[in-house]
C-alpha cells in the first residue's frame, strides 16, 4: 500500500527559519488553533508518521523482514534457478517456483550487493548476507505488532503550512508521497518548526474506499479506526494466505467455486473433477454440482491453527474431497488447498455458475438471445466450422430455429431428465449431429457445455443488443459492398484468386457474393464478441471462398477497410484477410 520513491524532494524551506527577522515575505493569516497545529508531542503527528512509514512486508518472500524492503531490480537464485525481480508482480514467480513441488526443500539466495529501504525511508547499500542479517534481526517477528500503519494511506499530494514561533506563515510545502511525508514529520518531531495540515484531505482505506477529512480531530479518529482494520500480512510468505476464520468464511461464501486442478494421494484426478462446482452455505452446508449435473450435499468448517487456516470438507459419497485441507494460498478469485501426501485442489471463483440446475432454469437461459455453436466434436471430428455464422434461437413450446442465408429454419428441441442429469436434444433438418442426446454438464448465463460419451458441444450466448462495438461493425458491413484487397496465407499471397468478386453483407446474417460472370455464392456471417471482436464467415464449399470459412479476429475496422487475422494457439499470425469498400 505504501508509495516508494528513491530520492527526497522536500523544498529547502528550512533555511527560511533562520531569517524570521526579514518580514517582507511573511503572509499574515489567522493563527491556527492549538488543536490544528502539529507539534513534536501531538498524538496525530505520531499517527501520521506511522502511516507514512515504508511497508516492507510485500517482499518478505525474499528478505523475511517486514521493516525493510529490497530495492528493485534484484537478482535471486530460487531452487537453483536465477531470476531477476524487477517488479512486485515478479514475487509471484518466486512463489510459483516454491509451490511447484509440495514436498521439496525451497531455498532462495540473494545476489549482492543490494540496496535496502528501511521503514524510515533510508537507502542503505548491503554487500553480503551477514550485513543483511543484522538489519533483519532488528525487525520484529512474523505478524508481531509494529509501529507501521498499513491499513490506511494518504491520497497525495497534500500540503502543509509552515509557521514561525509567532504563527506566521513562512512557507507552504507540498508532499507527494510517503517518503516525503515521513521526512517532513521527522522535522516536526524534532521541534524544528510548527506546521498544520491544509484540509480537506482524502484518506484511502485498505479496501480502496476513500474518506474525506476536514480537520485534525477527524483525521486522528479516522486513522485510529482504520489502523487495525486489515490484515497487514506481515508474514514471511507472498500473498494473503493468513486469513482470520471470519474473513475466510466470508470469502468462501461470496460465490460458487469451480475446481480447476485436483490431486489426491499423489494421483492427478483433474480430468475426473474439473468443472465440479462448490457452493458454501452459511449454515455449514456445502452443495457440490458434479459434471453430470448431480447435486451432492456435505458439510464444511474452518479453523485457524499454527499450521495456518484449515478448511474441512466432508461428503458421505465423495471420499476424495473429504479431508481437512490447508488453505495455503489465496489470490484474487482463486483458492489453493493442500495437505501432505500429495493432495491439492485449486478452485476459481465463478459467480455465474448455477449449482441447482432445473428444467425451467435451462429453458430460461436458452431463450435469452442467440446461441453460437462454439464447439462441436463428434466421433473425434470437429464440426463447429459448419455452424459459423449460423446461430441458434430457442423459443417457448420447444421451438428452435437456425439462421441460414438470412432466414430462420425451424426445428424442435427437448430438455429431459435421466439418472445422469439433464439432457438437450435438437431436431433440425440436415443437422444429425445436433440430434444426439447431449448431457448438460455446465450451465451459466453465457455458456452451456454438453457431453455424451466422447462427444463435446459448447454453446455461447450472443446478445448484440446494447453492444456498441458489434452494432458499429454491423453498420459498417451493411452499408457498402466489399472486395478482397488482400488474402495472405502464410507466405503465399492469394489475393488474385478473388479478383472481380463482390461481397455484399445483408441483413440477418446473409452474405451474397457475385462472381465475375454474375454467378451467386451464398454464405453466412456473424460479428460477435468473445475474448475480443470476431467476424465469422462461412461460404460453403464454393471455391475460392471456401478457404475463407473461419472465425476471424477483427484487427482493425473503419468505414472503408476491415483487417481480419487468423491466429494460431501461440498468438502468431497465420493468415490475413483485408476487405475494402468497393468503389
C-alpha positions in Angstrom: 0.0 0.0 0.0 2.9 2.4 0.5 4.3 4.7 -2.1 8.0 4.3 -2.5 10.5 6.8 -4.2 14.3 6.8 -4.3 15.0 10.5 -3.6 13.8 13.1 -1.2 12.2 16.2 -2.8 11.4 18.4 0.2 11.8 22.0 -0.6 14.7 23.8 1.1 12.5 25.9 3.3 14.3 25.3 6.5 16.9 28.0 5.7 14.0 30.5 5.9 13.5 29.6 9.6 16.8 31.3 10.3 15.6 34.6 8.7 12.4 35.3 10.6 13.6 38.9 11.2 13.0 39.6 7.5 9.3 40.0 7.4 8.8 41.3 3.8 7.8 37.8 2.6 5.7 36.9 5.6 2.0 36.3 4.8 -0.3 37.3 7.7 -3.0 34.7 8.3 -5.3 33.8 11.2 -3.2 31.8 13.6 -4.3 28.2 13.8 -6.0 26.8 16.9 -3.7 24.7 19.1 -5.7 21.6 18.1 -4.8 22.2 14.4 -1.1 22.7 14.9 1.2 19.7 14.6 3.8 19.6 17.3 6.6 17.2 18.3 4.5 15.5 21.0 1.0 15.5 19.5 -0.6 12.1 19.0 -1.7 13.0 15.4 2.0 13.6 14.5 2.9 10.1 15.7 -0.1 8.6 13.8 0.7 10.3 10.6 4.4 9.3 10.9 3.4 5.7 11.4 1.1 5.8 8.4 3.9 7.1 6.2 6.4 4.5 7.2 7.7 2.2 4.5 5.8 -1.1 4.4 8.4 -3.8 3.9 6.1 -6.8 4.0 5.5 -7.1 0.3 8.9 -8.7 -0.4 9.0 -10.9 2.7 9.3 -14.0 0.5 12.8 -12.6 -0.3 14.1 -10.9 2.9 11.9 -12.3 5.7 11.6 -8.8 7.2 8.6 -6.5 7.4 10.6 -3.5 8.5 12.7 -3.2 5.3 12.4 -3.7 1.6 14.9 -4.5 -1.1 15.2 -2.0 -3.9 14.4 -3.5 -7.3 15.7 -4.8 -9.5 17.4 -7.6 -7.6 18.8 -10.9 -8.8 17.9 -14.0 -6.8 18.5 -17.8 -7.1 15.3 -19.7 -6.4 15.7 -23.5 -6.1 18.7 -23.3 -8.4 17.0 -21.0 -11.0 18.5 -17.5 -11.3 15.8 -14.8 -12.0 15.7 -11.0 -12.0 13.0 -9.5 -9.9 12.2 -6.0 -11.3 8.6 -5.5 -10.2 6.3 -6.6 -7.4 4.5 -8.9 -9.8 7.6 -11.0 -10.0 7.2 -12.0 -6.4 4.5 -14.4 -7.8 7.2 -16.0 -9.9 9.2 -16.9 -6.7 6.0 -18.3 -5.1 5.2 -20.4 -8.2 8.6 -22.0 -8.1 8.2 -22.7 -4.4 4.8 -24.2 -5.0 5.8 -26.4 -8.0 6.6 -29.3 -5.7 5.0 -29.5 -2.3 7.4 -31.9 -0.6 10.8 -30.3 -1.7 13.0 -28.0 0.3 12.8 -24.5 -1.0 15.7 -22.1 -0.8 16.4 -18.6 -2.1 19.8 -16.9 -2.4 20.2 -13.1 -3.0 22.9 -11.9 -5.3 24.8 -9.0 -3.6 25.3 -6.0 -3.4 21.8 -4.8 -2.9 20.1 -1.6 -1.6 17.6 -1.9 1.2 15.0 0.7 2.1 14.3 0.9 5.8 11.0 1.7 7.5 12.3 5.3 7.9 12.8 5.5 4.1 16.6 5.4 4.3 18.6 3.8 1.5 21.4 1.6 2.6 23.8 -0.5 0.5 24.2 -4.1 1.7 27.3 -6.0 0.5 26.7 -9.5 1.8 24.3 -11.8 3.7 25.8 -11.1 7.1 25.2 -7.4 6.8 21.6 -8.0 5.7 21.0 -10.4 8.7 22.0 -7.6 11.1 19.1 -5.4 9.7 16.7 -8.3 9.5 17.3 -9.3 13.2 16.3 -5.7 14.2 12.9 -6.3 12.7 10.0 -7.7 14.7 8.9 -11.3 14.0 6.1 -12.5 11.8 2.8 -10.8 12.5 4.0 -9.1 15.6 2.7 -5.6 16.4 4.8 -2.8 15.0 4.5 1.0 14.5 3.9 0.8 10.8 0.2 1.5 9.9 -0.6 -0.2 6.7 -4.4 -0.2 6.7 -4.8 3.5 5.7 -2.9 5.8 3.4 -2.9 9.5 2.4 -4.1 10.3 -1.1 -1.3 12.6 -2.4 -0.5 15.4 -3.0 -1.2 17.0 0.4 0.2 20.4 1.7 1.3 21.9 4.9 1.6 25.5 6.1 4.8 26.1 8.0 4.9 28.8 10.8 7.4 30.6 12.8 7.1 30.9 16.5 4.6 33.7 16.1 2.3 31.6 14.0 3.1 33.5 10.8 3.3 31.5 7.6 6.8 31.3 6.1 6.1 28.6 3.5 3.6 26.2 2.1 5.0 22.7 1.4 3.5 20.2 -1.0 4.2 16.5 -0.2 3.9 13.9 -2.9 4.4 10.6 -1.2 5.1 8.6 2.0 8.9 9.2 1.9 8.5 13.0 1.8 5.8 12.9 4.5 7.8 10.8 6.9 10.9 13.1 6.5 8.8 16.2 6.9 7.2 14.9 10.1 10.6 13.9 11.4 11.5 17.6 11.4 8.2 18.4 13.2 9.0 15.8 15.9 12.5 17.3 16.2 10.8 20.7 17.0 12.5 22.4 14.1 9.2 24.2 13.2 5.5 24.2 13.6 3.1 23.1 10.8 -0.5 22.5 10.1 -2.1 20.2 7.5 -4.2 22.0 4.9 -7.6 20.4 4.7 -9.6 18.8 3.2 -7.5 15.7 2.9 -8.5 12.3 1.4 -7.6 9.1 3.1 -7.6 5.7 1.3 -8.6 2.6 3.3 -7.2 -0.9 2.6 -10.2 -1.9 0.5 -9.8 1.2 -1.7 -12.6 3.2 0.0 -11.8 6.9 0.2 -12.7 9.1 3.2 -12.5 12.9 3.2 -11.5 14.5 6.5 -11.7 18.2 7.3 -9.8 18.8 10.4 -7.2 17.2 12.8 -9.8 15.6 15.0 -11.5 13.8 12.1 -8.1 12.8 10.7 -7.0 11.3 14.1 -10.2 9.4 14.6 -10.1 8.1 11.0 -6.6 6.8 11.4 -7.3 5.2 14.8 -10.4 3.5 13.5 -8.6 2.1 10.4 -5.2 1.2 11.7 -6.2 -2.3 12.9 -9.0 -2.9 10.4 -7.0 -5.0 7.9 -4.5 -7.9 7.8 -1.1 -6.3 7.4 0.2 -9.7 6.1 3.5 -9.3 8.0 4.4 -13.0 7.5 7.3 -14.4 5.5 5.3 -15.5 2.6 3.8 -13.9 -0.5 0.1 -13.3 -0.7 -2.7 -13.0 1.9 -3.0 -16.6 3.0 -3.2 -15.9 6.7 -6.9 -15.0 6.8 -8.8 -14.9 10.0 -11.6 -17.5 10.3 -14.2 -14.9 9.8 -12.7 -13.4 6.7 -12.1 -16.9 5.2 -15.7 -17.9 5.9 -17.0 -14.8 4.2 -14.7 -15.3 1.3 -15.8 -18.9 0.7 -19.4 -17.9 0.7 -19.2 -14.9 -1.7 -19.7 -17.0 -4.9 -19.6 -20.6 -6.1 -16.1 -22.1 -6.6 -15.2 -24.3 -9.7 -12.5 -27.0 -9.5 -9.6 -26.4 -11.9 -7.0 -28.8 -10.6 -7.3 -31.8 -8.3 -4.8 -34.2 -6.9 -5.3 -36.9 -4.2 -2.7 -39.2 -2.8 -0.3 -38.2 -5.5 -2.7 -39.1 -8.2 -3.9 -36.5 -10.6 -7.7 -36.6 -10.8 -8.1 -33.2 -12.6 -9.9 -34.9 -15.6 -12.4 -36.5 -13.2 -13.2 -33.5 -11.1 -12.5 -30.5 -13.3 -15.6 -28.2 -13.5 -17.1 -29.5 -10.3 -18.7 -26.5 -8.6 -19.0 -26.0 -4.8 -21.3 -23.6 -3.1 -20.5 -22.9 0.6 -23.6 -22.0 2.7 -23.5 -20.0 5.9 -25.1 -22.9 7.9 -22.0 -25.1 7.3 -23.6 -27.0 4.4 -21.7 -27.2 1.1 -23.5 -28.2 -2.1 -21.5 -29.6 -4.9 -22.6 -29.9 -8.5 -20.9 -32.8 -10.4 -20.1 -32.7 -14.1 -23.2 -34.8 -14.8 -25.4 -32.4 -13.0 -25.8 -34.5 -9.8 -26.0 -32.4 -6.6 -24.1 -33.7 -3.6 -24.5 -32.3 -0.2 -21.8 -32.2 2.5 -20.5 -30.1 5.4 -17.7 -27.6 5.7 -16.0 -25.8 8.6 -12.8 -23.7 9.1 -10.4 -23.1 11.9 -7.1 -21.3 12.2 -4.1 -23.1 13.8 -0.4 -22.8 13.9 -0.4 -24.6 10.5 -2.5 -21.8 9.1 -6.1 -21.6 8.0 -7.8 -25.0 7.6 -10.9 -26.0 5.6 -12.6 -29.3 6.5 -14.8 -30.9 3.8 -17.0 -34.0 4.5 -19.1 -35.9 1.9 -20.7 -39.2 2.6 -20.3 -40.3 -1.1 -17.2 -38.4 -2.2 -14.1 -39.6 -0.3 -11.6 -37.7 -2.4 -12.8 -34.3 -1.2 -13.3 -35.4 2.4 -10.3 -34.1 4.2 -9.1 -31.2 6.3 -7.2 -29.1 3.8 -4.6 -26.4 4.5 -5.5 -23.1 2.8 -2.0 -22.4 1.6 -2.6 -19.7 -0.9 -5.4 -17.2 -1.7 -5.2 -14.9 -4.7 -8.0 -12.7 -6.1 -10.7 -15.1 -7.3 -8.6 -18.2 -6.6 -8.0 -20.6 -3.6 -5.4 -23.3 -3.3 -5.8 -26.1 -0.9 -3.1 -28.6 0.2 -2.4 -31.5 2.5 0.6 -33.7 2.9 0.7 -36.9 1.0 0.2 -35.3 -2.5 -3.2 -33.7 -2.0 -4.0 -30.5 -3.8 -7.1 -28.6 -5.0 -7.2 -25.3 -7.0 -10.6 -23.6 -7.2 -11.6 -20.4 -9.0 -14.5 -18.2 -8.2 -17.3 -18.1 -10.7 -20.4 -16.1 -9.6 -22.3 -17.1 -12.7 -22.2 -20.8 -12.1 -25.6 -22.3 -11.2 -25.4 -25.1 -8.7 -29.1 -26.1 -8.6 -30.0 -26.7 -12.3 -33.7 -27.1 -13.1 -35.5 -27.6 -16.3 -37.1 -24.2 -16.0 -33.7 -22.5 -15.5 -32.2 -24.3 -18.6 -35.2 -23.1 -20.7 -34.9 -19.6 -19.5 -31.2 -19.5 -20.3 -31.7 -21.0 -23.7 -34.4 -18.4 -24.6 -32.0 -15.5 -23.9 -30.6 -14.1 -27.1 -28.9 -16.2 -29.8 -26.5 -19.1 -29.2 -23.4 -19.8 -31.2 -22.1 -23.4 -31.6 -18.6 -22.6 -30.5 -17.5 -26.2 -30.4 -19.0 -29.4 -31.8 -16.8 -32.5 -31.7 -18.5 -35.8 -32.8 -16.6 -39.0 -33.2 -13.3 -37.1 -32.9 -14.3 -34.9 -35.8 -14.6 -31.1 -35.3 -17.8 -29.9 -36.9 -18.1 -26.4 -35.5 -16.9 -24.8 -38.7 -20.2 -25.9 -40.3 -22.0 -23.6 -37.9 -20.0 -20.4 -38.4 -22.5 -17.5 -38.9 -25.5 -19.7 -38.2 -26.6 -19.1 -34.6 -29.5 -20.9 -32.9 -32.6 -19.3 -31.4 -34.6 -21.1 -28.8 -38.3 -20.3 -28.2 -41.0 -21.4 -25.9 -43.0 -24.5 -26.7 -39.9 -26.4 -27.8 -39.3 -24.5 -31.0 -35.7 -23.9 -32.1 -34.5 -22.1 -35.2 -31.2 -21.9 -37.0 -30.3 -18.8 -39.1 -29.2 -19.8 -42.7 -28.7 -17.4 -45.5 -30.7 -14.7 -43.8 -33.7 -16.9 -42.9 -34.6 -19.0 -39.9 -35.1 -22.7 -40.4 -37.5 -24.1 -37.8 -37.0 -27.3 -35.8 -37.7 -28.6 -32.3 -35.7 -29.2 -29.1 -36.3 -31.2 -26.0 -35.0 -30.9 -22.4 -35.3 -34.1 -20.5 -34.0 -35.8 -17.3 -32.1 -39.0 -17.0 -30.4 -40.6 -14.0 -27.2 -38.9 -15.1 -28.8 -35.5 -15.2 -30.5 -33.1 -17.7 -30.1 -33.5 -21.4 -30.7 -31.5 -24.5 -31.7 -32.7 -28.0 -32.1 -30.5 -31.1 -34.1 -31.7 -34.1 -33.1 -29.7 -37.2 -33.3 -30.9 -40.8 -29.9 -32.0 -42.2 -28.3 -31.4 -38.8 -28.0 -35.0 -37.4 -25.1 -34.2 -35.1 -27.2 -31.9 -33.0 -29.8 -34.6 -32.5 -27.6 -36.6 -30.2 -28.7 -36.7 -26.6 -26.4 -34.2 -25.0 -25.9 -34.2 -21.2 -25.7 -30.7 -19.8 -22.6 -30.6 -17.7 -22.1 -26.9 -17.2 -24.5 -24.0 -17.1 -24.1 -20.3 -16.6 -25.8 -17.3 -18.2 -23.4 -17.0 -21.2 -22.1 -20.6 -21.6 -23.5 -24.1 -21.8 -21.3 -27.2 -22.0 -22.8 -30.6 -23.2 -21.3 -34.1 -23.5 -22.1 -37.6 -24.4 -19.6 -40.4 -24.5 -16.6 -38.9 -26.4 -18.6 -36.1 -28.0 -18.5 -32.4 -26.9 -20.5 -29.4 -27.7 -20.2 -25.8 -26.3 -22.9 -23.1 -26.9 -22.0 -19.5 -26.2 -24.6 -16.8 -25.9 -24.7 -13.9 -28.4 -26.5 -10.7 -27.5 -25.8 -7.9 -29.9 -28.3 -5.5 -28.4 -26.5 -2.9 -26.3 -23.0 -3.8 -27.6 -21.9 -0.6 -29.3 -18.8 -2.2 -30.9 -20.9 -5.0 -32.5 -23.5 -2.6 -33.7 -20.8 -0.4 -35.3 -19.3 -3.4 -37.1 -22.8 -4.5 -38.4 -23.5 -1.0 -39.6 -20.2 -0.7 -41.5 -20.6 -4.1 -43.1 -24.2 -3.5 -44.2 -23.5 0.0 -45.6 -21.2 -0.9 -48.5 -20.2 -3.6 -51.0 -16.8 -5.1 -50.4 -13.9 -6.7 -52.2 -10.9 -8.7 -51.1 -7.9 -6.3 -51.1 -5.5 -8.8 -49.5 -5.5 -12.5 -48.7 -2.2 -13.7 -47.3 -1.9 -17.4 -46.4 1.4 -17.8 -44.6 4.0 -16.7 -47.1 1.6 -17.0 -50.1 -0.3 -14.1 -51.5 -3.6 -15.4 -52.9 -5.3 -12.1 -53.5 -5.6 -12.5 -57.2 -7.9 -15.5 -56.8 -10.6 -13.1 -55.6 -10.3 -10.6 -58.4 -13.6 -9.1 -59.6 -15.7 -10.7 -56.8 -18.1 -8.5 -55.0 -19.1 -9.3 -51.4 -22.4 -8.0 -50.1 -23.2 -8.3 -46.4 -27.0 -8.4 -46.0 -29.4 -8.3 -43.1 -30.0 -11.3 -40.9 -26.5 -12.7 -41.5 -26.7 -13.5 -45.2 -23.6 -12.9 -47.5 -24.2 -12.7 -51.2 -21.0 -13.0 -53.3 -21.2 -12.1 -57.0 -18.5 -13.7 -59.2 -17.1 -12.1 -62.5 -19.8 -14.0 -64.5 -22.6 -12.7 -62.2 -23.0 -16.0 -60.5 -24.0 -16.0 -56.9 -22.3 -17.7 -53.9 -24.4 -17.7 -50.7 -22.9 -17.5 -47.3 -23.4 -16.7 -43.6 -21.8 -14.1 -41.3 -21.9 -13.0 -37.7 -19.9 -10.4 -35.8 -19.6 -11.3 -32.2 -17.6 -10.7 -29.0 -15.5 -13.4 -27.3 -12.1 -12.5 -25.8 -12.1 -9.7 -28.4 -14.1 -8.9 -31.5 -14.6 -11.5 -34.3 -16.2 -11.9 -37.6 -17.5 -15.4 -38.5 -17.6 -16.1 -42.3 -18.9 -19.2 -44.0 -19.3 -19.5 -47.8 -20.0 -23.3 -48.0 -17.8 -25.3 -50.4 -17.6 -22.9 -53.2 -14.0 -22.1 -54.3 -12.1 -19.9 -53.8 -14.3 -18.6 -50.9 -14.4 -21.9 -49.1 -10.8 -21.1 -48.0 -12.2 -18.1 -46.0 -14.6 -20.1 -43.8 -13.3 -19.1 -40.4 -13.9 -17.2 -37.2 -11.6 -14.3 -38.0 -10.3 -11.9 -35.3 -11.0 -8.3 -36.2 -7.7 -6.4 -36.0 -8.9 -3.1 -37.4 -12.1 -1.7 -38.9 -13.0 1.7 -40.5 -15.8 2.8 -42.8 -13.8 1.6 -45.8 -11.5 -1.1 -44.6 -11.6 -4.3 -42.5 -8.5 -6.2 -41.5 -9.0 -9.7 -40.2 -6.4 -12.1 -38.8 -6.2 -15.9 -38.2 -4.0 -16.5 -35.1 -2.6 -19.9 -34.0 -2.6 -21.1 -30.4 0.7 -19.2 -29.8 -0.9 -15.9 -30.9 1.1 -15.9 -34.2 -0.5 -14.7 -37.4 -1.2 -17.5 -39.9 -3.5 -15.7 -42.3 -4.5 -12.1 -43.1 -7.7 -11.1 -44.9 -8.4 -7.5 -45.8 -11.7 -6.3 -47.2 -12.0 -2.8 -48.7 -15.0 -0.8 -49.7 -15.8 -1.4 -53.4 -15.7 1.8 -55.4 
